[in-house]
Amino acid sequence: MEKTAIKIVKTFQDAGYEAYFAGGSVRDLLMGQAPKDYDIATSAKPDEIEKIVVGMHIEAKTVPIGKQFGVILGIVHGHPFEIATFRSDSSYSDGRRPDAVLFTSAKEDAVRRDFTINGLFYDPIKKKVIDYVNGQDDIKNKIIRFIGEPHERVKEDHLRILRAVRFSNNLGFKYDPETEEAVKELSHLVNDISKERVADELNKMIVHPRRAHSFRELEKFGILKYIMPEAMAEKGVQQPFKFHQEGDVLTHTFKSLHEIPEGWASVELGWAVFLHDIGKPATFELKPDRIHFNGHAALSAQIARKILARLKFSRAQITKISWLINHHMTVGYIPKMKRVHQVNLFLHPWFEQLMRLHWCDESGSFPADLSLYEKNMKLYTDFKNEKLLEDHFKPKLNGDEIMKTTGLKPGPRIQELLHALREAQIEGDVKTKKEAEKFIKKLAI
């Protein structure tokens, strides 16, 4: 991808245009990290960009993803690159997009961007950084700073509130004081951001190792109460001290987020962890023995569905996340379950994710007790090693044989008997075909 990006820049420069790497790729390169993508900024106009890219390679093509704003997607050697004309922006009446753009110079393009660390250009041919906004100093000093007047920059695009939090925490950078002040004072503007854009930023936070830092800061800056007031209801809700000496429900939630191991990070697990106890405030009950939250798992799943639907998550994601949340207390019953119910869970495609949720839930508690996790994972490992799917689910009798054995005619009753036989096989009550016939005859009477 990098070689192709360099080739694109050289092609534009050879054609007489300015062209540089821009934005996040430059920041990543200066920080010694491999960029995930390469954006290119150029003095070429959109029509010229399309002509040059298509002329580069027989398979090269372009997509006018934002041509009115000077942005063309170029696909070369199978790699996508956003190639944009240098521009300056007019007013942002919708708090998202400029009302109009004016194609200008590299310097004017730099100063209209959000943060100094994202306002850099790099010429990979001359191996030279072009810095009009002192972004290199802020990278060196690990500072997040809006370009220009912070309040005006936020009002141009309200998403910058969330981007400031994400960049600060994902990169481990401090805020410039004026930038931090603007984010706090204008936090209410997140209400005006489309839910899809909010979800995209939150997802980028929740899969990052510093996810807990980001979400704590959303709460600290007063942003979380606008995005997800249901989560703020967890604040101050006490838990049984014997099991939760870490503090209230919100503290436990943040700690659980913090404990997600790096190799487990995913959007679905992250949200399952964050929302797994969101039903606790409504189910809080102080009884003589201790605090109880009866039914909180089912209610948490219900609330999670509403939140995720509001944030425009896909139906598949909502189904998976809510299933994990709904079953996170079921884990405690696995060792005492009938074998058939254990097997049904073990065969579920999300069982391992469920156990990861349990691990994070326990690790987010103090004192942490992972003995149940270890016990269940041993049962699960034994199940896989025993090949129970092969040994116990191969039917001893099929539907025709059941009808022959019992004299019954086709119908729902045959399915009921097949299901009962399956459970008996899993439990170990039926091991041979002869035992299966005897079992079915007795059940069919």
C-alpha positions as CSV (number, residue, x, y, z in Angstrom):
1,M,0.0,0.0,0.0
2,E,2.8,2.4,0.9
3,K,4.6,1.7,-2.4
4,T,1.4,2.4,-4.3
5,A,0.8,5.6,-2.4
6,I,4.3,6.8,-3.2
7,K,3.7,6.0,-6.8
8,I,0.5,8.0,-6.9
9,V,2.2,11.0,-5.3
10,K,5.0,10.8,-7.9
11,T,2.6,10.5,-10.8
12,F,0.8,13.7,-9.7
13,Q,4.1,15.5,-9.1
14,D,5.4,14.4,-12.5
15,A,2.2,15.8,-14.1
16,G,3.0,19.2,-12.5
17,Y,0.8,19.2,-9.4
18,E,1.6,19.4,-5.7
19,A,0.8,16.1,-4.0
20,Y,1.6,14.9,-0.5
21,F,0.6,12.3,2.1
22,A,-1.9,14.0,4.4
23,G,-3.5,13.7,7.9
24,G,-3.4,10.6,10.0
25,S,-0.8,8.7,7.8
26,V,1.7,11.5,8.4
27,R,1.0,11.5,12.1
28,D,1.5,7.7,12.3
29,L,4.7,7.8,10.3
30,L,6.2,10.5,12.6
31,M,5.2,8.4,15.6
32,G,6.9,5.4,14.1
33,Q,3.7,3.5,13.4
34,A,2.6,1.9,10.2
35,P,-0.4,3.8,8.7
36,K,-3.6,1.8,8.2
37,D,-4.3,3.9,5.1
38,Y,-2.8,6.7,3.1
39,D,-4.8,9.9,2.3
40,I,-3.3,12.1,-0.4
41,A,-3.8,15.9,-0.8
42,T,-3.1,17.6,-4.1
43,S,-3.4,20.8,-6.0
44,A,-5.1,18.9,-8.8
45,K,-8.9,19.4,-9.2
46,P,-11.3,16.5,-8.9
47,D,-11.7,16.0,-12.7
48,E,-7.9,16.0,-13.0
49,I,-7.5,13.5,-10.2
50,E,-9.9,11.1,-11.9
51,K,-8.0,11.4,-15.2
52,I,-4.6,10.9,-13.6
53,V,-5.6,7.9,-11.5
54,V,-7.3,6.1,-14.3
55,G,-4.3,6.7,-16.5
56,M,-1.9,5.1,-14.0
57,H,-2.8,1.5,-14.3
58,I,-5.1,-0.7,-16.5
59,E,-7.1,-1.8,-13.4
60,A,-7.1,1.6,-11.7
61,K,-10.5,3.2,-11.1
62,T,-12.1,6.1,-9.2
63,V,-15.2,6.6,-7.1
64,P,-16.5,10.2,-6.6
65,I,-17.3,9.7,-2.9
66,G,-17.3,13.5,-2.2
67,K,-16.5,15.1,-5.5
68,Q,-18.4,18.3,-4.5
69,F,-15.9,18.6,-1.6
70,G,-12.9,17.7,-3.8
71,V,-12.6,14.1,-2.6
72,I,-12.1,11.2,-5.0
73,L,-11.5,7.6,-4.0
74,G,-8.7,6.1,-6.1
75,I,-8.4,2.4,-6.3
76,V,-4.9,1.3,-7.5
77,H,-3.5,-2.2,-7.3
78,G,-6.5,-3.1,-5.3
79,H,-5.7,-0.5,-2.6
80,P,-8.2,2.4,-1.8
81,F,-6.8,5.9,-1.4
82,E,-8.7,9.1,-0.6
83,I,-7.3,11.7,-2.9
84,A,-8.5,15.3,-2.2
85,T,-7.9,18.7,-3.7
86,F,-6.4,21.3,-1.4
87,R,-9.4,23.3,-0.1
88,S,-10.7,25.8,2.4
89,D,-14.2,25.6,3.9
90,S,-17.0,28.2,4.3
91,S,-19.4,28.1,7.2
92,Y,-20.8,24.8,8.7
93,S,-24.5,25.6,9.1
94,D,-25.3,21.9,9.9
95,G,-22.4,21.3,12.3
96,R,-21.0,18.6,10.0
97,R,-20.2,19.6,6.5
98,P,-19.1,22.9,5.0
99,D,-21.7,24.8,3.1
100,A,-19.3,25.3,0.3
101,V,-15.6,24.7,-0.5
102,L,-13.0,26.7,-2.3
103,F,-10.0,24.9,-3.9
104,T,-6.9,26.6,-2.6
105,S,-3.3,26.0,-1.4
106,A,-1.7,23.4,0.9
107,K,-1.4,25.9,3.7
108,E,-5.0,26.9,3.6
109,D,-6.0,23.2,3.5
110,A,-3.9,22.5,6.6
111,V,-5.4,25.3,8.7
112,R,-9.0,24.1,8.1
113,R,-8.3,20.7,9.6
114,D,-9.2,19.6,13.1
115,F,-6.1,19.0,15.2
116,T,-2.5,20.1,14.7
117,I,-1.3,16.4,14.7
118,N,-3.7,15.8,11.8
119,G,-2.7,19.0,9.8
120,L,0.6,17.8,8.5
121,F,1.7,16.9,5.0
122,Y,4.6,14.6,3.9
123,D,6.3,14.6,0.6
124,P,7.5,10.9,0.2
125,I,9.6,11.8,-2.9
126,K,11.6,14.5,-1.2
127,K,11.2,12.9,2.2
128,K,10.1,16.2,3.7
129,V,7.4,17.1,6.3
130,I,5.4,20.2,5.4
131,D,4.1,21.7,8.7
132,Y,2.0,24.9,8.8
133,V,0.4,24.3,12.2
134,N,3.3,23.2,14.5
135,G,1.9,19.7,14.5
136,Q,5.4,18.2,14.8
137,D,5.9,19.9,18.1
138,D,2.6,18.7,19.5
139,I,3.4,15.1,18.4
140,K,6.7,15.4,20.2
141,N,5.1,16.8,23.3
142,K,2.1,14.5,23.1
143,I,-0.5,17.2,23.0
144,I,-4.0,17.3,21.4
145,R,-4.7,20.8,20.2
146,F,-7.3,22.2,17.9
147,I,-6.0,24.2,15.0
148,G,-7.1,27.8,15.4
149,E,-9.8,28.8,17.9
150,P,-11.1,25.6,19.6
151,H,-14.7,26.6,20.1
152,E,-15.1,27.6,16.5
153,R,-13.4,24.4,15.4
154,V,-15.9,22.3,17.4
155,K,-18.9,24.3,16.1
156,E,-17.8,23.6,12.5
157,D,-18.1,19.8,13.1
158,H,-19.6,18.6,16.4
159,L,-18.0,15.2,15.9
160,R,-14.7,16.8,16.9
161,I,-15.8,16.5,20.5
162,L,-15.7,12.7,20.3
163,R,-12.6,12.8,18.1
164,A,-10.7,14.8,20.7
165,V,-11.5,12.2,23.3
166,R,-10.6,9.3,21.1
167,F,-7.3,10.8,19.9
168,S,-6.2,11.9,23.4
169,N,-6.9,8.5,24.9
170,N,-6.0,6.2,22.0
171,L,-2.7,8.0,21.6
172,G,-2.1,8.7,25.3
173,F,-1.8,12.5,24.6
174,K,-2.7,15.3,27.0
175,Y,-5.1,18.1,26.0
176,D,-4.1,21.6,25.3
177,P,-6.0,23.5,28.1
178,E,-8.1,25.6,25.6
179,T,-8.9,22.4,23.6
180,E,-10.1,20.6,26.8
181,E,-12.2,23.6,27.8
182,A,-13.9,23.7,24.5
183,V,-14.7,20.0,24.6
184,K,-16.3,20.3,28.1
185,E,-18.2,23.5,27.4
186,L,-19.6,22.3,24.1
187,S,-20.3,18.7,25.1
188,H,-24.0,19.2,24.6
189,L,-23.5,19.5,20.8
190,V,-23.0,15.7,20.6
191,N,-26.8,15.6,20.5
192,D,-26.7,17.1,17.0
193,I,-24.3,14.4,15.6
194,S,-25.9,11.6,13.5
195,K,-26.1,8.4,15.5
196,E,-24.1,6.5,12.9
197,R,-21.1,8.9,13.3
198,V,-21.4,8.7,17.1
199,A,-21.3,4.9,17.0
200,D,-18.4,4.9,14.6
201,E,-16.3,7.0,17.1
202,L,-17.4,5.0,20.1
203,N,-16.5,1.7,18.3
204,K,-13.0,3.0,17.5
205,M,-12.7,3.7,21.3
206,I,-14.1,0.4,22.5
207,V,-11.8,-1.8,20.5
208,H,-8.7,0.1,21.6
209,P,-6.7,-1.1,24.7
210,R,-7.3,2.3,26.4
211,R,-11.1,2.0,26.0
212,A,-11.7,2.4,29.7
213,H,-9.8,5.7,29.8
214,S,-11.9,7.0,26.9
215,F,-15.3,6.0,28.4
216,R,-14.3,7.4,31.8
217,E,-13.4,10.7,30.1
218,L,-16.8,10.7,28.3
219,E,-18.4,10.6,31.7
220,K,-16.0,13.1,33.2
221,F,-16.5,15.7,30.5
222,G,-20.3,15.4,30.6
223,I,-20.5,13.8,27.2
224,L,-21.8,10.4,28.2
225,K,-25.0,11.8,29.7
226,Y,-26.0,13.0,26.3
227,I,-25.0,9.9,24.3
228,M,-26.2,7.3,26.8
229,P,-28.1,8.6,29.8
230,E,-28.9,5.0,30.8
231,A,-25.3,4.4,31.6
232,M,-25.2,7.5,33.9
233,A,-28.0,5.9,36.0
234,E,-25.3,3.4,37.1
235,K,-23.4,6.1,39.0
236,G,-23.9,5.9,42.7
237,V,-25.7,2.5,42.6
238,Q,-24.1,0.5,45.3
239,Q,-23.4,-3.3,45.1
240,P,-22.9,-6.0,47.7
241,F,-19.6,-5.1,49.4
242,K,-18.6,-8.7,49.7
243,F,-18.4,-9.2,46.0
244,H,-17.9,-5.6,44.7
245,Q,-15.4,-3.7,46.9
246,E,-14.4,-1.8,43.7
247,G,-17.4,0.6,44.1
248,D,-20.7,1.4,42.4
249,V,-22.0,-0.1,39.2
250,L,-20.4,2.5,36.9
251,T,-17.0,2.0,38.5
252,H,-17.4,-1.8,38.0
253,T,-18.4,-1.2,34.4
254,F,-15.3,0.9,33.7
255,K,-13.0,-1.6,35.5
256,S,-14.5,-4.5,33.5
257,L,-13.8,-2.6,30.3
258,H,-10.3,-2.0,31.4
259,E,-9.7,-5.7,32.0
260,I,-10.5,-6.9,28.4
261,P,-7.4,-8.6,27.3
262,E,-5.8,-7.2,24.1
263,G,-6.4,-10.4,22.1
264,W,-10.1,-10.4,22.9
265,A,-11.0,-6.9,21.7
266,S,-14.0,-6.7,19.4
267,V,-16.9,-4.3,19.0
268,E,-19.4,-7.0,20.2
269,L,-17.5,-8.0,23.3
270,G,-16.7,-4.4,24.2
271,W,-20.4,-3.4,24.1
272,A,-21.5,-6.5,25.9
273,V,-19.0,-5.6,28.7
274,F,-20.1,-2.0,28.8
275,L,-23.8,-2.7,28.9
276,H,-23.9,-6.0,30.8
277,D,-25.1,-4.3,34.1
278,I,-27.1,-1.4,32.7
279,G,-30.3,-2.9,34.1
280,K,-29.0,-2.9,37.7
281,P,-30.2,0.6,38.7
282,A,-33.8,-0.4,37.9
283,T,-33.6,-3.8,39.7
284,F,-31.7,-2.5,42.8
285,E,-33.3,-4.0,46.0
286,L,-31.9,-3.8,49.5
287,K,-32.9,-6.9,51.5
288,P,-32.0,-7.9,55.0
289,D,-29.2,-10.2,53.8
290,R,-27.7,-7.9,51.2
291,I,-28.3,-5.9,48.0
292,H,-30.0,-7.8,45.1
293,F,-30.4,-7.2,41.4
294,N,-32.9,-9.9,40.5
295,G,-33.6,-10.1,36.8
296,H,-31.0,-7.5,35.9
297,A,-29.5,-9.6,33.1
298,A,-32.7,-9.8,31.1
299,L,-33.5,-6.1,31.7
300,S,-29.9,-5.2,30.7
301,A,-30.3,-7.0,27.4
302,Q,-33.6,-5.2,26.8
303,I,-32.1,-1.8,27.5
304,A,-29.0,-2.7,25.4
305,R,-31.2,-3.5,22.4
306,K,-32.8,0.0,22.6
307,I,-29.4,1.7,23.0
308,L,-27.8,-0.2,20.1
309,A,-30.8,0.3,17.9
310,R,-30.7,4.0,18.6
311,L,-27.0,4.0,17.6
312,K,-27.9,2.3,14.4
313,F,-26.1,-0.9,15.0
314,S,-26.8,-3.8,12.6
315,R,-29.5,-6.3,13.6
316,A,-26.8,-9.0,13.7
317,Q,-24.7,-7.0,16.2
318,I,-27.7,-6.2,18.4
319,T,-28.7,-9.9,18.5
320,K,-25.3,-11.1,19.5
321,I,-24.6,-8.4,22.1
322,S,-28.0,-8.7,23.7
323,W,-27.7,-12.5,23.8
324,L,-24.3,-12.3,25.6
325,I,-25.8,-9.8,28.1
326,N,-29.0,-11.8,28.7
327,H,-27.0,-15.0,29.4
328,H,-24.1,-13.5,31.5
329,M,-25.7,-14.7,34.7
330,T,-26.5,-18.2,33.3
331,V,-22.7,-18.9,33.5
332,G,-23.1,-19.5,37.2
333,Y,-25.4,-22.4,36.7
334,I,-23.4,-24.4,34.1
335,P,-21.6,-26.8,36.6
336,K,-25.0,-27.9,38.0
337,M,-26.9,-28.1,34.7
338,K,-28.2,-31.3,33.2
339,R,-25.7,-32.5,30.6
340,V,-28.1,-31.7,27.7
341,H,-28.3,-28.1,28.8
342,Q,-24.6,-27.8,29.1
343,V,-24.1,-29.2,25.7
344,N,-26.7,-26.8,24.2
345,L,-24.7,-23.9,25.5
346,F,-21.3,-25.4,24.6
347,L,-22.5,-25.8,21.0
348,H,-23.7,-22.3,20.8
349,P,-21.5,-20.3,18.4
350,W,-21.2,-17.4,21.0
351,F,-20.4,-19.6,24.0
352,E,-16.7,-18.6,24.1
353,Q,-17.6,-15.0,23.8
354,L,-20.0,-15.5,26.7
355,M,-17.2,-16.9,28.8
356,R,-15.0,-13.9,27.9
357,L,-17.7,-11.6,29.1
358,H,-17.9,-13.5,32.3
359,W,-14.1,-13.3,32.7
360,C,-14.2,-9.5,32.2
361,D,-17.1,-9.2,34.6
362,E,-15.3,-11.1,37.3
363,S,-12.0,-9.3,36.6
364,G,-13.8,-6.0,37.0
365,S,-14.8,-6.9,40.5
366,F,-12.8,-6.8,43.7
367,P,-11.9,-9.3,44.9
368,A,-11.9,-11.1,41.5
369,D,-12.8,-14.8,41.6
370,L,-12.1,-16.6,38.3
371,S,-12.7,-20.1,39.7
372,L,-16.1,-20.4,38.0
373,Y,-14.5,-19.4,34.7
374,E,-11.8,-22.0,35.1
375,K,-14.4,-24.7,36.0
376,N,-16.6,-23.9,33.1
377,M,-13.8,-23.8,30.6
378,K,-12.6,-27.2,31.8
379,L,-16.1,-28.6,31.2
380,Y,-16.1,-27.0,27.8
381,T,-12.6,-28.3,26.9
382,D,-13.6,-31.8,28.1
383,F,-16.7,-31.6,26.0
384,K,-14.7,-30.7,22.9
385,N,-12.1,-33.4,23.6
386,E,-14.8,-36.0,24.0
387,K,-16.2,-35.1,20.6
388,L,-19.7,-35.2,22.1
389,L,-21.1,-33.7,18.9
390,E,-20.0,-36.8,17.0
391,D,-20.7,-39.4,19.8
392,H,-23.9,-38.2,21.2
393,F,-25.7,-36.4,18.4
394,K,-25.5,-39.2,15.8
395,P,-29.1,-40.5,16.1
396,K,-29.6,-44.0,17.3
397,L,-32.9,-44.0,15.5
398,N,-34.3,-41.9,12.7
399,G,-37.9,-40.8,12.2
400,D,-38.8,-43.9,10.0
401,E,-37.3,-46.3,12.6
402,I,-39.3,-44.5,15.4
403,M,-42.5,-44.9,13.4
404,K,-41.8,-48.6,12.7
405,T,-41.0,-49.2,16.4
406,T,-44.0,-47.3,17.8
407,G,-46.6,-47.7,15.0
408,L,-47.1,-43.9,15.0
409,K,-47.8,-42.0,11.8
410,P,-45.9,-38.9,10.6
411,G,-46.5,-35.8,12.6
412,P,-45.3,-33.5,15.4
413,R,-45.1,-36.4,17.8
414,I,-42.2,-37.9,15.9
415,Q,-40.2,-34.7,16.3
416,E,-41.0,-34.7,20.0
417,L,-39.7,-38.3,20.4
418,L,-36.6,-37.5,18.4
419,H,-35.9,-34.5,20.6
420,A,-36.4,-36.6,23.8
421,L,-34.1,-39.4,22.4
422,R,-31.5,-36.8,21.7
423,E,-31.6,-35.5,25.3
424,A,-31.4,-39.1,26.6
425,Q,-28.4,-39.8,24.5
426,I,-26.6,-36.6,25.7
427,E,-27.4,-37.5,29.4
428,G,-26.0,-41.0,28.9
429,D,-29.3,-42.7,29.6
430,V,-29.3,-44.2,26.1
431,K,-26.1,-45.7,24.6
432,T,-27.2,-48.3,22.1
433,K,-29.8,-48.8,19.4
434,K,-31.5,-51.4,21.5
435,E,-31.7,-49.0,24.5
436,A,-33.1,-46.4,22.1
437,E,-35.9,-48.6,20.9
438,K,-36.8,-49.5,24.5
439,F,-36.7,-45.8,25.5
440,I,-39.0,-44.8,22.6
441,K,-41.5,-47.6,23.1
442,K,-41.8,-46.6,26.8
443,L,-42.2,-42.9,25.9
444,A,-44.7,-43.5,23.2
445,I,-47.2,-45.4,25.4
